[in-house]
Amino acid sequence: MARRARRELARKLDWHDEYDGPPTDLPYEYSFVKLYCFSRQQLEVPRVRAQYAAVVLWMDLSGSEEGKQHDNARSRFSGFAQAYFEETEAKRLYVVDFTKLKNEFLAETATHRLSKVTKKILKVLTKFNPYASTLIAVGPAACIAVKLVCQSDLMDERFDRVVLVRPKLPQSGVWFRYERQEKLRTALAICAETEERIDFVASQDFVLQACDAGRVHRVRLDEGDDEKDSALVSWLGAQDGYFDCEETATVYPPQEYDVYDEIYMNEIIFVMDKYSKQFTQKFFNYGDGEEYEEYSDEEEESGEEEEENGEEDGEQGG
């Protein structure tokens, strides 16, 4: 993006109301990969770095044309976020949605190099700046997660573990080639509903060649529990380490948090700060998914009149 276009985008986002969701006329490159944040905070605050974050890689292949992209992501992961927050100390769950790149997915799996899909996801994750985090890949996103940590030293350094949830792998093995001498520092977890499926994934070349056998974990999922994945959430909660919460958040300046029972959804957009010349985060709120009726001035006035009449009746009765 040209310098003038970046300045115009930053100006537009500064004037846009964060509670109305992101602007609809963003440049086309912002539509390929979406980064969502699920939390109990209505409007999140930017992080200096995403420490101990749980990041989900997801591509929607349901074929559903109903609703918008963020609505589909909300319906898929709000239940999982709820269970994750209840089981652990975490207060945030991040989802990288690359559904708009599904037409490029076959081309991505035809080479072991980082291609169009993985490069765009890598650009978003680099700006997101994760540290000591967990990368969770759902379904066909498994090979994307593996390519990222195998072909990018930065991703292997920043993620402590990669979790493959019901992985769907390409039939051809050309998508993977491991060219390092040492094994990955990232641990691997294979999550599936049957032991046979777990054994099949564990026998693949990317596990045998790239992963330390002592750091490959097996997680048996419950059948029909793909919304909350209780077994996966329990396993994540039992792992050593910290979670993305107020005590570990790298926010400057420190801020107080208003935590609600509802699960709110924000979209994160990265823009270049005009002073520091560094990428900063802008949060735009999609709410908690509930539709609220507008409370008109007439209804408010009638409510006040009823309240006053009630007080008068009470005084007369006394």
C-alpha positions, 0 to 999 in steps of 0.5 A: 500500500502506498504511503498516501493510501496508508495515511488516508486509511489511518485517518478514516479509522481514527474517525470511525466509531469502534462500536460500529464494526470496521468500515465497509470500504477498506482496501481489498488487501484487508479482506483476505485474512481476518483477525478476530478477538473473542473476549468478555471485554466489550472493546479490547485494547491493543497489545504491545505483543500477544503474549500467551495467546491462543490463535485459531487458524480457520477456513470456513468450508460449510458453504453457508451463504447466510450472514456475513463472514464475521457472523459465521466465525462467531457462530463457530467459535463463540461456544468454544471461547466460552468453554475456553474461558471457563476452563482456563484463566484466559480472557481472550481467544483469537481467530485467523479467518482466511476463508476468502483465500479458499480458492488459493488453497489447492495451489498452496498445497501444491508446493512445500514453500510458503505461497499466497495463503501462508504468506498473507497469514504470516504477514498478519501473525507477524504484525500481531506479534505473538510470544509463547503462544498456542497455534490451533489449526482446525480441519484443512488448516492443519497443513497451513499451520505445519508449513508456517512453523516449518518454513518460518523460523519466526513462527517456530520461535513464537509458538510453543505448541501447534494443535491440530484439531480434526486435521484434514491433510492433502492426499499428495505429500508435495506440500511438506518438505523439512530442510532443517537439521534440528527438530522443531522447538514447537510441540505438536498435539494431534486431536481427533475422535478416534485412535485410528485417526490419531495414529494415521496423522502421527505416522505422516512425514511431517510428524516423523521428520520435523517433530520430537517424538517426546513432544507429540501429544495425543488428544482424544476428542468426544464425538459430536462435541465439535462446537465446544471441544470440551476434551481439547479445552481440558487439555489446554487448561492442563498444560504448563504455562500462562494464559492471555489474561490481565496479569500477563497482558502487555498493555501500555498504559495499564488499564482497568477491565470491565469483564462481562458474562457475554462473549464479545467479538472484535476485529483487529486491523493493523495500521501504521502509526503516523508518529512512531511509523510502527504498525498499531492495532485498531479494534472494532466491535461486533457486539455479543451477537444479540439484537437489541431493540432501539429504545426511543425517546417517547418510550423513555418519556412514557417510562418516566411518567409511569414511574412518577405516577407510581410514586404519587400513588404510593404517597397517596396510599401512605 
